[in-house]
């Protein structure tokens, strides 16, 4: 059971945030087979109501009654109709509802009683003028109060009826068997107050005051909304506030807005009042396809006190009342919604929501959107969440009070009784038959209105602007579009509704919201930013949008120069609840400023701290944080942060310099202090090393930290210093001269492959060209999911990495070309040969003019070491995660599917976004787009070959900076894989050529970047040198590829067929380029230009025209 039990200390204005569900006990569920619903039945269905998401249940009258008006003719105010149960049953209902966070609202009919009530029977025989007789309104003539309208004019000819016992006329505003109480009599006040005390003491949360406008009569008036009525309500409210906390009074006042608003008083009468005039105008607007009726009635609605709230609804247990409309409007409503005269009653229409709207799902959704978005608390009528039908042939208003349809079983699952004994028959109309329209069916279909409404309720509860916000209407030129903004504190919700059965366009004036990003509330889909005051939208027939106008505060803070401060009252246990909450508010801006979110463009919503594992001492404090990052449109993720508290001069220097690792300042203990990320001092580094030394598990709030140690490979621990380096997905930490550990930033969605690969290659395979593995730290969540926090390995001094070696070499090559005037203008012959040709076929080409002996040695060794690593990964019996797999024909088909998919999607996006790109790159984009069809045809050639090779685990993102050079040999590091792929995808096996293509691609990107960044090369020389850059890249790649192939010769790592080998290499190269190009939106112009030029330089022999330069 959720821990949401209601207490008396809960929010006293809970009714503003409520979603109320109206039900009749006799109609809801029959627990004992009597044919009528009962209190126990309601109790048994409370879990259903809680699951739906409503927060309050409004029970129609359940008191002893002759039931001539379905319980609104009350015979005893302080008891329960025995057909429904007992007082004890009702008390249990309150307890069970409150356990589930549901409030109970009952209905008291203050205006009148049944003529069978003890008070009336006593009044009839009491002497005229006596106190007992004066409990009701009597007259010797029916000619008094003639200005009062007859409400039930279809049934009653007068508001007066003759009583033969009392020999006088009694007053009744409703049926003649419902005499009105006389509120001029103080004894009536006392009696009514006693009734309120009885139910409020029992625990009832609210009371709907039925027919409250008619309490008093006065000659010369219409006997409605009289000052004495409001005086009585204020008296009742004062008594309620004095005795009971957090209770609510809801006025049923079917009046025009200015009169209905009077029932709030000055915030000292009723807490809530129904907005009756709004409801029919919502139906009018959707039929007229015009927003005017809604705007008009809301403009007539006066401001109400801050502690008051309107109650709004679409349908209820009565007819769709048309009292508060004009005669012309009433005629229109009858013609549109009640063509059959039998569906009309009094001044209204006795139909449920779905039949009124023709069972049109779009209309039903749109009406509910308006219900939930308009100012006020929404009230749902039982059964409308599943589109229940009605039966207006039953008479009176019973047609909308039929049994709730729970299942396709007998009696719609409502009762086990004989069908003939039901209080009313279930709906068997073909369109709304209970066998098709029922809760069980709706719950099983995710596309049902039930599930949609459940999501709508959850969404409304999330945003307080709907319940408490101001409303401002927009006036687009298109009158068929209703648009308004709900505003509360920092929330701005834009609602746009198409009232038409046809698609519509609208231009909205959103002045003041420039720079905001509209985010659709149900799907969290981001729409284009509001850049100018006028914002254009198109809507489907009866479509709608609900946006939060999101101004990313965290991004604004991140861009500002202000350093946030958090108060801390103690240094002993700094991460108390107050400090933790403050840091959770600060971290989103820090994450954005440091660009710590990996591989996503989703909007960061909030960050919560799951773990704060302390290290160090009181004087030298640091913590390992595990935080949950929640986004607007995708699942949350876990991230790590290592933070330290820095004091004194070091803190002052960091704060003054605004260094990037500064998270916030710490105030409250007198000294300058700062919270920073990373190992700023040696002690903070040592504190984390101590965790490794201890080899133990440490329990956190929501999981366990476990240290894994390979005791055969322990490092020599020395006093060490820390060096902290941030990478996209991790932070590298060097401790002293011999220990290196990598702390992983993102933990979510599976095992990080870096530590896994490092352990397998170093320990299991004994491969020497990776760092020596020492151990790791895991975080095991309470539900059992394991995540690597960090991996410990040997620190190996390196002189450089391969990228720097390539930069140095290609720079010397460019300088050499420039020193020979004729050399730069010479067209290189090698452009008709690609990497594969140079490696295996074009031995006539001499690379001596292009590569130095040192270059050849470097790329030969690099190819050899990569081949040796791949051979190590082909070990048999290495477990399911590392054992090689066959490169099947089915897998080849899936590879082709991935290739053509990334080609199409990227090309299509480039085409759509072309006009928004820099003019500098548009010619290159056009050249790529021209080749779309040929590239797709060439990719399809991948299916023409049989690839009799193996799939193995890979490095996964082997660009040149991830290969260190120690001065004698190469060392492969950082096996985390590509940041845009999930951890699960990074651990998939594939051809070793994927790593080969990564190296070749990184080689090409490096030589182009050096060319276009070099200041010593004149702009007019760069296009000529680009041809020579490609020649150098192809020669270097050819040497590397030949060395790799020779190393793995005899294994199953490469296809036997040279044609299959070449095709695989070419297709993988194109796929790699387009996978990079897919992120073009986040690239700078210079970065995009390099990727595009690289793509155009890829030479595919099977498609020479594709890659031929213009």
DAUR-V309890 format. One record per pair of residues at least 24 apart in sequence whose ideal C-beta (glycine too) atoms are under 7 Angstrom apart, sorted by the first residue. I is the first residue (numbers start at 1). GAP is how many residues later the second one is. If there is no record, write none. Layout:
BEGIN
[[I | GAP] [I | GAP]]
END
This chain:
BEGIN
[[1 | 98] [2 | 99] [4 | 97] [5 | 93] [5 | 94] [5 | 96] [6 | 92] [6 | 95] [6 | 97] [8 | 237] [8 | 238] [10 | 236] [12 | 233] [12 | 234] [13 | 294] [14 | 89] [14 | 232] [15 | 191] [15 | 233] [15 | 256] [15 | 257] [15 | 294] [15 | 362] [16 | 293] [16 | 361] [16 | 451] [16 | 452] [17 | 450] [18 | 37] [18 | 38] [18 | 359] [19 | 34] [19 | 35] [19 | 36] [19 | 359] [19 | 438] [19 | 441] [20 | 34] [20 | 36] [20 | 38] [20 | 85] [20 | 357] [20 | 359] [20 | 360] [21 | 28] [21 | 33] [21 | 36] [21 | 37] [21 | 359] [21 | 361] [22 | 36] [22 | 294] [22 | 295] [22 | 357] [22 | 358] [22 | 359] [22 | 360] [23 | 34] [23 | 36] [23 | 359] [24 | 36] [24 | 293] [24 | 377] [25 | 34] [25 | 37] [25 | 59] [26 | 58] [26 | 397] [27 | 355] [27 | 374] [27 | 375] [27 | 376] [27 | 377] [28 | 354] [28 | 376] [29 | 375] [29 | 377] [29 | 385] [30 | 384] [30 | 385] [30 | 387] [33 | 382] [33 | 383] [33 | 384] [34 | 49] [34 | 383] [35 | 380] [35 | 382] [35 | 386] [35 | 387] [35 | 388] [36 | 47] [36 | 387] [38 | 46] [38 | 47] [39 | 45] [39 | 46] [39 | 50] [39 | 51] [39 | 54] [40 | 45] [40 | 49] [42 | 51] [43 | 49] [43 | 50] [43 | 53] [46 | 50] [46 | 51] [46 | 54] [46 | 56] [49 | 53] [50 | 50] [50 | 52] [52 | 333] [52 | 402] [52 | 405] [53 | 401] [53 | 404] [53 | 405] [53 | 408] [54 | 326] [54 | 403] [55 | 46] [55 | 47] [55 | 48] [56 | 46] [56 | 47] [56 | 49] [57 | 40] [57 | 45] [57 | 47] [57 | 48] [58 | 47] [58 | 150] [59 | 45] [59 | 46] [59 | 47] [59 | 48] [60 | 47] [60 | 257] [61 | 46] [61 | 48] [65 | 49] [66 | 48] [66 | 50] [68 | 107] [68 | 109] [69 | 106] [69 | 109] [70 | 331] [72 | 37] [72 | 138] [73 | 41] [73 | 104] [73 | 105] [74 | 35] [74 | 39] [74 | 40] [74 | 43] [75 | 39] [75 | 41] [75 | 42] [77 | 118] [78 | 117] [78 | 120] [91 | 111] [94 | 108] [94 | 109] [94 | 110] [103 | 102] [103 | 103] [104 | 100] [104 | 101] [105 | 100] [105 | 101] [105 | 102] [105 | 103] [105 | 145] [106 | 93] [106 | 98] [106 | 101] [107 | 101] [107 | 103] [108 | 87] [108 | 99] [108 | 101] [108 | 102] [109 | 101] [109 | 102] [110 | 82] [110 | 99] [110 | 100] [110 | 102] [110 | 105] [111 | 62] [111 | 69] [111 | 70] [111 | 99] [111 | 100] [111 | 101] [111 | 103] [111 | 104] [112 | 60] [112 | 62] [112 | 66] [112 | 67] [112 | 68] [112 | 69] [112 | 99] [113 | 66] [113 | 68] [114 | 63] [114 | 64] [115 | 62] [115 | 64] [120 | 59] [124 | 39] [124 | 41] [124 | 42] [125 | 40] [131 | 54] [131 | 56] [134 | 48] [134 | 51] [135 | 46] [135 | 47] [135 | 50] [135 | 52] [135 | 53] [136 | 34] [136 | 43] [136 | 44] [136 | 45] [136 | 46] [137 | 33] [137 | 34] [137 | 43] [137 | 45] [137 | 80] [138 | 28] [138 | 30] [138 | 31] [138 | 32] [139 | 29] [139 | 30] [140 | 28] [141 | 28] [142 | 27] [144 | 75] [145 | 72] [145 | 74] [145 | 78] [147 | 73] [147 | 74] [147 | 75] [148 | 74] [148 | 75] [149 | 73] [152 | 194] [153 | 193] [154 | 191] [154 | 192] [171 | 46] [173 | 38] [173 | 41] [180 | 34] [183 | 32] [183 | 33] [183 | 49] [193 | 46] [200 | 44] [200 | 47] [205 | 42] [205 | 43] [206 | 41] [206 | 42] [206 | 44] [207 | 42] [207 | 43] [208 | 42] [208 | 44] [209 | 40] [209 | 41] [209 | 42] [209 | 43] [209 | 61] [210 | 42] [211 | 41] [212 | 39] [212 | 40] [212 | 41] [212 | 51] [213 | 40] [213 | 42] [225 | 30] [225 | 34] [225 | 37] [230 | 32] [230 | 35] [230 | 39] [233 | 30] [233 | 32] [233 | 36] [233 | 37] [234 | 31] [234 | 34] [234 | 35] [237 | 31] [237 | 32] [248 | 24] [250 | 61] [254 | 67] [254 | 69] [254 | 70] [255 | 69] [256 | 68] [257 | 40] [257 | 43] [257 | 44] [257 | 45] [258 | 42] [258 | 44] [261 | 41] [261 | 43] [264 | 40] [264 | 41] [264 | 44] [266 | 39] [267 | 38] [267 | 39] [267 | 40] [267 | 41] [271 | 37] [271 | 38] [272 | 36] [272 | 37] [272 | 39] [272 | 105] [273 | 37] [273 | 38] [274 | 37] [275 | 35] [275 | 36] [275 | 37] [275 | 101] [276 | 45] [276 | 48] [277 | 47] [278 | 34] [278 | 96] [279 | 34] [279 | 35] [280 | 40] [280 | 42] [280 | 45] [280 | 53] [282 | 85] [282 | 88] [283 | 50] [283 | 54] [283 | 73] [284 | 45] [284 | 48] [284 | 49] [285 | 214] [286 | 77] [286 | 80] [286 | 81] [286 | 213] [287 | 49] [289 | 191] [289 | 210] [289 | 211] [290 | 189] [290 | 190] [290 | 209] [291 | 188] [291 | 190] [291 | 191] [291 | 208] [292 | 187] [294 | 188] [295 | 178] [309 | 67] [309 | 68] [310 | 65] [310 | 66] [311 | 65] [311 | 66] [311 | 68] [312 | 59] [312 | 62] [312 | 64] [312 | 66] [312 | 67] [313 | 66] [314 | 39] [314 | 53] [314 | 57] [315 | 37] [315 | 38] [315 | 66] [315 | 69] [316 | 65] [317 | 80] [317 | 83] [317 | 84] [318 | 79] [319 | 26] [319 | 27] [319 | 29] [319 | 30] [319 | 31] [319 | 78] [320 | 28] [320 | 29] [320 | 31] [320 | 36] [321 | 26] [321 | 27] [322 | 25] [322 | 26] [323 | 24] [342 | 50] [342 | 51] [343 | 49] [345 | 52] [350 | 42] [350 | 47] [350 | 49] [350 | 50] [351 | 39] [351 | 41] [351 | 49] [352 | 32] [352 | 36] [352 | 37] [352 | 38] [352 | 48] [353 | 31] [354 | 33] [354 | 34] [354 | 35] [354 | 78] [355 | 34] [355 | 35] [359 | 28] [359 | 72] [361 | 88] [362 | 179] [362 | 180] [363 | 179] [364 | 85] [365 | 87] [366 | 131] [366 | 176] [366 | 178] [368 | 85] [368 | 88] [369 | 128] [369 | 175] [369 | 177] [370 | 127] [372 | 84] [372 | 88] [372 | 94] [373 | 93] [373 | 113] [373 | 122] [373 | 173] [375 | 96] [377 | 90] [385 | 64] [385 | 65] [385 | 68] [386 | 51] [386 | 52] [386 | 53] [386 | 56] [386 | 63] [386 | 64] [387 | 50] [387 | 62] [388 | 39] [388 | 44] [388 | 49] [389 | 38] [389 | 40] [389 | 42] [389 | 43] [389 | 48] [391 | 36] [391 | 38] [394 | 30] [398 | 26] [402 | 24] [402 | 25] [405 | 29] [405 | 32] [405 | 33] [405 | 34] [406 | 32] [406 | 33] [406 | 34] [407 | 31] [407 | 32] [407 | 33] [408 | 26] [408 | 27] [408 | 30] [408 | 32] [408 | 33] [412 | 26] [413 | 25] [455 | 67] [459 | 62] [459 | 63] [463 | 28] [463 | 30] [464 | 24] [464 | 27] [465 | 26] [465 | 28] [466 | 27] [474 | 34] [474 | 35] [476 | 30] [476 | 31] [476 | 32] [477 | 30] [478 | 26] [478 | 27] [478 | 28] [480 | 24] [481 | 25] [481 | 58] [483 | 25] [491 | 57] [492 | 56] [492 | 57] [493 | 53] [493 | 54] [493 | 55] [494 | 24] [494 | 53] [494 | 55] [495 | 51] [496 | 41] [496 | 43] [496 | 48] [496 | 49] [497 | 47] [498 | 41] [498 | 42] [498 | 43] [498 | 44] [498 | 45] [498 | 46] [500 | 41] [501 | 40] [501 | 41] [502 | 39] [503 | 35] [503 | 36] [503 | 37] [503 | 38] [504 | 35] [505 | 31] [505 | 33] [506 | 31] [507 | 27] [507 | 29] [508 | 27] [508 | 29] [509 | 24] [509 | 25] [510 | 25] [513 | 36] [515 | 36] [516 | 33] [516 | 34] [516 | 35] [517 | 33] [518 | 29] [518 | 31] [519 | 28] [519 | 29] [519 | 31] [519 | 84] [519 | 113] [520 | 25] [520 | 26] [520 | 27] [521 | 25] [521 | 26] [521 | 27] [522 | 24] [524 | 108] [524 | 109] [525 | 108] [526 | 77] [550 | 53] [552 | 51] [554 | 34] [554 | 35] [554 | 38] [554 | 50] [555 | 37] [557 | 32] [558 | 31] [558 | 34] [558 | 35] [563 | 92] [563 | 95] [563 | 99] [563 | 101] [563 | 102] [564 | 100] [565 | 99] [565 | 100] [565 | 102] [566 | 98] [566 | 100] [567 | 100] [567 | 101] [568 | 98] [568 | 100] [568 | 101] [569 | 99] [571 | 47] [571 | 98] [572 | 46] [574 | 47] [574 | 71] [575 | 37] [575 | 48] [580 | 29] [580 | 32] [583 | 26] [584 | 24] [584 | 25] [586 | 77] [586 | 78] [587 | 40] [590 | 73] [594 | 66] [596 | 43] [596 | 149] [597 | 32] [598 | 130] [598 | 131] [598 | 147] [598 | 148] [598 | 381] [599 | 380] [599 | 381] [600 | 34] [602 | 29] [602 | 30] [602 | 31] [602 | 32] [603 | 28] [603 | 29] [603 | 30] [604 | 25] [604 | 27] [605 | 25] [605 | 26] [605 | 27] [606 | 24] [610 | 91] [610 | 92] [611 | 89] [611 | 90] [611 | 91] [611 | 92] [613 | 85] [613 | 87] [613 | 92] [615 | 72] [615 | 73] [616 | 67] [616 | 68] [616 | 71] [620 | 63] [621 | 24] [622 | 62] [622 | 65] [626 | 153] [637 | 109] [637 | 111] [638 | 109] [638 | 110] [638 | 149] [639 | 106] [639 | 107] [639 | 108] [640 | 103] [640 | 104] [640 | 105] [640 | 107] [640 | 149] [641 | 36] [642 | 35] [642 | 36] [642 | 46] [642 | 101] [643 | 32] [643 | 33] [643 | 34] [644 | 32] [644 | 36] [644 | 40] [645 | 28] [645 | 30] [646 | 27] [646 | 28] [646 | 30] [646 | 34] [647 | 24] [647 | 25] [647 | 26] [648 | 24] [650 | 30] [678 | 46] [678 | 53] [679 | 43] [679 | 45] [679 | 54] [682 | 38] [682 | 39] [682 | 40] [684 | 38] [685 | 35] [685 | 36] [685 | 37] [685 | 48] [685 | 50] [686 | 34] [689 | 31] [689 | 46] [689 | 50] [691 | 86] [692 | 83] [692 | 100] [693 | 24] [702 | 79] [702 | 80] [703 | 76] [703 | 77] [703 | 78] [703 | 79] [704 | 76] [705 | 72] [705 | 74] [705 | 84] [706 | 72] [706 | 74] [707 | 68] [707 | 70] [708 | 67] [708 | 68] [708 | 70] [709 | 66] [710 | 53] [710 | 63] [710 | 64] [710 | 65] [713 | 59] [713 | 60] [713 | 61] [714 | 60] [715 | 24] [715 | 59] [715 | 79] [728 | 251] [729 | 247] [729 | 250] [730 | 246] [734 | 61] [737 | 58] [738 | 56] [738 | 57] [739 | 53] [739 | 56] [740 | 31] [740 | 53] [740 | 54] [740 | 55] [741 | 49] [741 | 50] [741 | 51] [741 | 52] [742 | 48] [742 | 49] [743 | 46] [743 | 47] [744 | 44] [744 | 45] [744 | 46] [747 | 32] [747 | 40] [749 | 233] [749 | 234] [749 | 235] [750 | 232] [750 | 233] [750 | 234] [751 | 35] [751 | 37] [751 | 232] [751 | 236] [752 | 36] [752 | 224] [752 | 231] [753 | 203] [753 | 222] [753 | 223] [753 | 224] [753 | 230] [753 | 233] [753 | 234] [754 | 37] [754 | 220] [754 | 221] [754 | 222] [755 | 33] [755 | 36] [757 | 196] [757 | 218] [758 | 33] [758 | 35] [758 | 217] [760 | 122] [761 | 108] [761 | 111] [764 | 114] [765 | 107] [765 | 110] [767 | 102] [767 | 105] [769 | 96] [769 | 100] [769 | 200] [769 | 201] [769 | 202] [769 | 203] [770 | 201] [770 | 202] [771 | 25] [771 | 200] [771 | 202] [796 | 170] [796 | 175] [797 | 169] [798 | 166] [798 | 167] [798 | 168] [798 | 173] [799 | 166] [799 | 167] [799 | 168] [800 | 165] [801 | 159] [801 | 160] [801 | 162] [801 | 163] [801 | 164] [802 | 60] [802 | 158] [802 | 161] [802 | 163] [803 | 157] [803 | 158] [803 | 203] [805 | 53] [805 | 160] [806 | 154] [806 | 197] [806 | 200] [807 | 199] [807 | 203] [809 | 46] [810 | 197] [810 | 200] [810 | 222] [811 | 199] [813 | 219] [814 | 197] [814 | 200] [814 | 203] [814 | 211] [817 | 208] [817 | 211] [818 | 203] [824 | 197] [824 | 200] [824 | 201] [825 | 199] [828 | 199] [828 | 200] [828 | 203] [830 | 201] [830 | 204] [831 | 196] [831 | 199] [831 | 200] [833 | 201] [834 | 200] [834 | 265] [834 | 267] [835 | 165] [835 | 199] [835 | 202] [835 | 203] [835 | 206] [836 | 226] [836 | 229] [838 | 196] [838 | 197] [838 | 200] [839 | 199] [839 | 202] [839 | 203] [840 | 202] [847 | 188] [850 | 181] [850 | 182] [850 | 185] [851 | 184] [851 | 185] [851 | 188] [855 | 181] [856 | 183] [859 | 177] [859 | 180] [859 | 181] [859 | 184] [860 | 179] [860 | 183] [861 | 109] [862 | 101] [862 | 108] [862 | 178] [863 | 177] [863 | 178] [863 | 180] [863 | 181] [863 | 184] [864 | 179] [864 | 183] [865 | 105] [866 | 129] [866 | 178] [867 | 177] [867 | 180] [867 | 181] [868 | 179] [869 | 103] [870 | 82] [870 | 122] [870 | 178] [870 | 183] [871 | 177] [871 | 180] [873 | 79] [873 | 80] [874 | 76] [874 | 78] [874 | 177] [874 | 179] [881 | 106] [882 | 71] [884 | 66] [884 | 67] [884 | 68] [885 | 65] [885 | 66] [885 | 104] [886 | 64] [887 | 60] [887 | 62] [887 | 63] [887 | 64] [887 | 104] [889 | 57] [892 | 50] [892 | 51] [892 | 55] [893 | 50] [895 | 47] [896 | 43] [896 | 44] [896 | 46] [896 | 47] [899 | 40] [899 | 43] [899 | 168] [899 | 172] [900 | 36] [900 | 39] [902 | 169] [902 | 172] [902 | 173] [902 | 176] [903 | 32] [903 | 33] [903 | 36] [903 | 171] [906 | 168] [906 | 171] [906 | 172] [907 | 25] [910 | 170] [918 | 167] [920 | 165] [920 | 169] [921 | 164] [921 | 167] [921 | 168] [921 | 171] [924 | 165] [924 | 168] [924 | 169] [924 | 172] [925 | 167] [927 | 169] [927 | 183] [928 | 164] [928 | 167] [928 | 168] [931 | 175] [934 | 169] [934 | 171] [934 | 172] [935 | 135] [935 | 171] [938 | 162] [938 | 164] [938 | 165] [938 | 168] [939 | 128] [939 | 131] [941 | 122] [941 | 161] [942 | 121] [942 | 125] [945 | 112] [945 | 114] [945 | 115] [945 | 118] [946 | 114] [947 | 108] [947 | 113] [947 | 117] [948 | 107] [948 | 108] [949 | 42] [949 | 103] [949 | 104] [949 | 105] [949 | 106] [950 | 102] [950 | 103] [951 | 38] [951 | 39] [951 | 40] [952 | 37] [952 | 40] [953 | 36] [954 | 36] [954 | 38] [954 | 40] [954 | 41] [955 | 40] [956 | 30] [957 | 41] [958 | 37] [958 | 40] [958 | 41] [959 | 39] [959 | 43] [960 | 39] [960 | 42] [960 | 43] [960 | 46] [991 | 73] [992 | 61] [993 | 71] [993 | 72] [993 | 75] [994 | 74] [996 | 45] [996 | 48] [997 | 68] [997 | 71] [997 | 72] [997 | 75] [999 | 41] [1000 | 37] [1000 | 69] [1001 | 68] [1001 | 71] [1003 | 30] [1003 | 33] [1003 | 34] [1004 | 29] [1004 | 90] [1004 | 93] [1005 | 85] [1005 | 89] [1007 | 25] [1007 | 26] [1008 | 82] [1008 | 85] [1008 | 86] [1009 | 81] [1012 | 74] [1012 | 78] [1030 | 67] [1062 | 39] [1063 | 39] [1066 | 34] [1066 | 36] [1069 | 29] [1070 | 28] [1070 | 30] [1073 | 25]]
END
